[in-house]
């Protein structure tokens, strides 16, 4: 077998060897570092995120009073907690370079989870793994724009991996966490509902949905105490266009 045939065979194999996974991740770390150092950061929402959680840092828990330059806070409580931590780590959001490197780590972690999901399917060829690393837009969303979608999608992929591994309760916790960062993750809920009904039946599905709902309530307690209508109307406005 010549080298061309060997490469073609490897590209169509449906399991990614560990050394290939490590190589992909190392290449991605280098590529992201080059992107950060060579391409200017684009300010879109990061400043607004920091302004929104700064209100919480100052003791305000009424969602109707939390806002930034782009408008009112419209993300659920999980977003507030995660970006509150980032607010303090990045010196109130002023250390953009540090924030970019944190999102680079998040991107690498997301890619790793995707590799695990692909491997579990045992149907996706190796060349499809390579495609994951070629999206200019995805790199931009993570390290040049610092969007909260990146956090939500990472938690969603973790949830999917837990579902694949038959860890449904943990998967429901992670899925609910993803929803708590950005409501658009609810778009996946019809598919999840079908899977739960097929796997657990009606009673079991209700139990799993209670896990999701309980976490939402737990995270929202400080805001629900202050202004429940304000919190629900802002963070879960189903009339918004995704």
Secondary structure, 3 states (H helix, E strand, C coil): CCHHHHHHHHHCCCCCCHHHHHHHHHHHHHHHHHHHHHCCCCCCCHHHHHHHHHHHHCCCCCHHHCEECCEECCCCHHHHHHHHHHHHHCCCCCCHHHHHHHHHHHHHHHHHHHHHHHHHHCCCCHHHHHHCCCCHHHHHHHHHCCCCHHHHHHHHHHHHHHHHCCCHHHHHHHHHHHHHHCHHHHHHHHHHHHHHHHHHHHHHHHHHHHHHHHHHHHHHHHHHHHHHHHHHHHHCCCCCCC
